[in-house]
């Protein structure tokens, strides 16, 4: 009798453990795409959570599969297929490949992706709200927005309040999230990237230092008008001394197309006393100066101005060589 009770108890414990594990897995919802329109302008928000989770599960079980080839087949190729199906051209903005690479910590990616799946309804609603608000102020063409987890080892994401994003072209935006993302910052970042996509509809960034700085400055001016109560960490004002140093560096390299020089303004350069995100900070200030000087212009008008036009019409025209 005692032997039978012991066996029964063991069976019940095992059943509880199995049921518990199944319950935990069942709690993670499937990813869901949303599609909507605003005044005839189409939007589609496509998640990549399951692609990342599939890869992370495999790489966690077998570390030898945490490599570029496996990542490409499970994550990058499905992303490219989705973009192709939506006729979303990926050229004209940034190179997508630098943002699609195997993570250093597959287990952390697995955990983060699962958390984001649990939050996806809220994430989709926030993105939709921001896109509708942006399209009301600045209408454009169809937009496809991909949403994915960010590599957990990108430590700077914490300073960015859990949100990073890139505009690949006039058609496609990629939002990268940490589970700690702040809702207000997600709204702001979506508006910022949306502005980039509208600029790409009629113009191409020639990637000079000047144009790169004003490209970011205009997007900040747009996002700040939609969300005036949100302060993005990347556009907080420079001190007067920092501003002087940054302006001198811009003036010295205004026509440069060097990625290394641009990265000094993006990432900072302690040897030159250039703070991180100086391209956003000074670009925002210059653009705001231009808008103040030209109150008669619509958002669309100043959006399509070149970097040189914005600078010449601002209070910072001295950084131009002639």
C-alpha positions in Angstrom: 0.0 0.0 0.0 2.8 2.4 0.9 4.5 1.6 -2.3 1.4 2.3 -4.3 0.8 5.7 -2.6 4.4 6.6 -3.2 4.1 5.8 -7.0 0.8 7.8 -7.1 2.4 10.7 -5.4 5.3 10.7 -7.9 2.9 10.6 -10.8 0.9 13.5 -9.5 4.1 15.6 -8.9 5.3 14.9 -12.4 1.9 15.8 -13.9 1.9 19.1 -12.0 5.4 19.9 -13.3 4.4 19.1 -16.9 1.2 21.0 -16.7 3.0 24.0 -15.2 5.5 24.1 -18.0 2.8 23.8 -20.6 0.9 26.6 -18.8 3.9 28.9 -18.9 4.4 28.2 -22.7 0.7 28.8 -23.3 0.8 32.2 -21.7 3.1 33.5 -24.5 0.7 34.7 -27.3 1.4 34.3 -31.0 2.6 37.4 -32.7 0.0 39.5 -34.6 0.3 41.9 -37.5 -2.0 44.9 -37.6 -3.0 46.9 -40.7 -4.9 50.2 -40.8 -5.5 53.3 -42.8 -5.5 57.0 -42.1 -7.2 59.2 -44.7 -6.4 56.6 -47.4 -2.8 56.2 -46.3 -1.9 52.6 -45.5 0.1 51.2 -42.6 1.2 47.7 -41.7 2.9 46.8 -38.4 4.7 43.5 -38.8 6.3 41.8 -35.7 9.5 39.7 -35.9 9.2 38.3 -32.4 8.6 34.7 -33.4 11.5 34.7 -35.8 13.8 35.9 -33.1 12.4 33.5 -30.6 12.8 30.6 -32.9 16.4 31.5 -33.4 17.0 32.1 -29.7 15.5 28.7 -28.8 17.7 26.9 -31.2 20.8 28.8 -30.2 20.1 28.2 -26.5 19.8 24.5 -27.0 22.9 24.3 -29.2 25.4 27.1 -28.9 27.1 26.1 -32.2 23.9 27.3 -34.0 24.4 30.8 -32.7 26.0 32.0 -36.0 25.4 34.2 -39.0 24.1 31.5 -41.2 21.4 30.3 -38.9 20.5 33.8 -37.9 20.1 34.8 -41.6 17.8 31.8 -42.4 15.6 32.2 -39.3 15.5 36.0 -38.9 17.0 38.0 -41.7 15.5 36.1 -44.7 11.9 36.1 -43.3 12.3 39.9 -42.7 13.4 40.4 -46.3 10.6 38.2 -47.5 8.0 40.2 -45.6 9.5 43.5 -47.0 9.3 42.1 -50.5 5.7 40.9 -50.1 4.8 44.5 -49.0 6.7 46.0 -51.9 8.8 47.9 -49.3 12.0 48.9 -50.9 14.9 48.8 -48.4 17.3 51.1 -50.2 17.5 54.8 -49.7 18.0 55.0 -46.0 20.3 52.9 -43.8 21.8 49.5 -44.5 19.6 47.0 -42.7 22.4 44.3 -42.3 24.2 46.2 -39.6 21.2 45.7 -37.4 20.6 42.0 -38.1 23.3 39.9 -36.5 23.5 37.0 -34.1 23.2 38.0 -30.4 25.9 37.4 -27.9 23.5 36.1 -25.3 20.8 33.8 -26.8 19.2 33.1 -23.5 18.7 36.8 -22.7 17.3 37.3 -26.2 14.9 34.5 -25.6 13.7 36.0 -22.3 13.4 39.5 -23.7 11.5 38.4 -26.8 9.0 36.4 -24.7 8.4 39.5 -22.5 7.8 41.6 -25.6 5.3 39.1 -27.0 3.4 39.5 -23.7 3.3 43.3 -24.3 2.6 43.2 -28.0 -1.0 44.5 -27.9 0.1 47.5 -26.0 3.1 48.0 -28.3 0.9 47.8 -31.4 -1.6 50.3 -30.0 1.1 52.8 -29.2 2.7 52.5 -32.6 -0.7 52.9 -34.3 -1.5 55.9 -32.2 1.7 57.6 -33.1 1.5 56.8 -36.8 -2.1 58.2 -37.0 -1.1 61.4 -35.2 2.0 61.8 -37.5 0.0 61.1 -40.7 -2.5 63.7 -39.7 0.2 66.4 -39.5 2.3 65.1 -42.5 0.5 62.7 -44.9 2.5 60.4 -47.1 2.6 57.0 -48.8 2.2 53.5 -47.5 4.5 52.6 -44.5 5.6 49.2 -43.3 6.8 49.1 -39.7 8.8 46.1 -38.5 9.0 45.5 -34.7 11.6 43.3 -33.1 13.6 42.9 -29.9 17.0 44.6 -29.7 20.2 42.6 -28.9 20.2 42.5 -25.1 24.0 43.3 -25.1 23.4 46.8 -26.6 23.9 48.5 -23.3 23.1 52.0 -24.6 19.4 51.0 -25.0 18.9 51.7 -21.3 20.0 55.3 -21.9 17.5 55.5 -24.8 14.6 54.4 -22.5 14.4 51.0 -24.1 13.7 52.2 -27.6 15.8 52.3 -30.8 14.7 52.7 -34.4 15.9 53.1 -38.0 14.3 54.2 -41.2 15.4 52.0 -44.0 13.6 53.8 -46.8 10.5 55.8 -47.7 8.6 52.5 -47.2 10.1 50.7 -44.2 10.9 51.5 -40.6 12.3 49.1 -38.0 11.5 49.5 -34.3 13.9 47.7 -31.8 12.7 47.3 -28.3 13.9 46.2 -24.9 11.2 45.0 -22.5 11.9 48.0 -20.3 10.8 50.4 -23.0 9.0 53.6 -21.9 5.6 54.1 -23.7 6.1 57.8 -24.2 9.5 57.3 -25.8 8.1 54.7 -28.2 5.5 57.2 -29.4 8.2 59.9 -29.9 10.6 57.5 -31.7 7.9 56.3 -34.1 7.1 60.0 -35.0 10.8 60.7 -35.5 11.2 57.8 -37.9 8.0 58.5 -39.7 9.3 61.9 -40.5 12.5 60.4 -42.0 10.3 58.2 -44.2 8.4 61.2 -45.5 11.6 63.0 -46.3 12.8 60.0 -48.3 9.6 60.1 -50.4 10.9 63.1 -52.3 14.5 63.4 -51.4 17.7 61.4 -50.9 20.1 62.1 -48.1 23.6 62.6 -49.7 25.1 61.7 -46.3 27.3 64.8 -45.9 27.9 65.7 -42.3 25.7 68.8 -42.7 22.8 66.9 -44.3 23.0 64.1 -41.7 22.8 66.5 -38.8 19.9 68.4 -40.3 18.1 65.2 -41.3 18.0 64.2 -37.6 17.3 67.8 -36.5 14.2 68.0 -38.7 12.9 64.7 -37.4 13.3 65.9 -33.8 11.5 69.1 -34.6 8.6 67.1 -36.0 8.4 64.6 -33.1 8.7 67.4 -30.5 5.7 69.2 -32.1 3.6 66.0 -31.8 4.8 65.3 -28.3 5.9 68.6 -26.7 5.9 67.1 -23.2 8.3 64.3 -24.0 12.0 64.9 -23.7 14.2 62.5 -25.7 17.6 61.9 -24.1 19.3 62.2 -27.5 18.1 65.8 -28.1 18.7 67.3 -24.7 20.5 70.7 -25.1 24.2 71.0 -25.2 25.9 73.3 -22.7 27.2 76.6 -24.2 30.8 75.3 -24.1 29.8 72.0 -25.7 27.8 73.8 -28.4 30.8 76.0 -29.2 33.0 72.9 -29.6 30.4 71.0 -31.7 29.8 74.0 -34.0 33.5 74.4 -34.7 33.8 70.7 -35.5 30.8 70.9 -37.8 32.2 73.9 -39.6 35.6 72.2 -40.1 33.9 69.1 -41.6 30.7 70.4 -43.0 31.0 68.7 -46.4 32.6 65.5 -45.1 31.0 62.2 -46.2 33.2 60.2 -43.9 31.3 57.7 -41.8 34.0 57.9 -39.2 33.6 61.6 -38.8 29.9 61.4 -38.6 30.1 58.7 -35.9 32.1 61.1 -33.7 28.9 63.2 -33.5 26.7 60.2 -33.1 28.7 58.3 -30.6 30.8 61.1 -29.1 34.5 61.7 -29.1 36.0 62.3 -25.6 39.4 63.5 -27.2 37.6 66.3 -28.9 35.0 67.0 -26.2 32.2 66.0 -28.6 29.2 64.6 -26.6 27.3 61.6 -27.7 24.3 62.4 -29.9 25.7 65.8 -30.9 24.2 65.4 -34.4 20.7 65.3 -32.9 21.3 68.0 -30.4 22.8 70.6 -32.7 20.6 69.6 -35.6 17.5 70.1 -33.5 18.7 73.5 -32.4 19.5 74.7 -35.9 16.2 73.4 -37.3 14.3 75.1 -34.5 16.1 78.3 -35.3 15.1 78.0 -39.0 11.5 77.3 -38.2 11.4 80.3 -35.8 12.8 82.5 -38.6 10.3 81.2 -41.1 6.9 80.8 -39.3 5.0 81.0 -42.6 6.3 77.6 -43.7 4.3 74.4 -43.2 5.7 71.3 -41.8 5.9 69.8 -45.3 7.7 72.9 -46.5 10.6 72.7 -44.1 10.7 68.9 -44.1 11.8 69.0 -47.8 14.4 71.7 -47.4 18.0 70.6 -47.8 20.5 70.8 -45.0 22.2 73.9 -46.5 18.9 75.7 -46.9 18.0 75.1 -43.3 21.4 76.3 -42.0 21.4 79.4 -44.2 18.0 80.4 -43.0 18.9 79.8 -39.3 21.0 81.7 -36.8 23.9 79.3 -37.5 24.8 80.2 -41.1 28.4 80.9 -40.1 29.1 77.2 -40.1 28.9 77.2 -43.9 32.1 78.0 -45.8 30.5 80.5 -48.1 
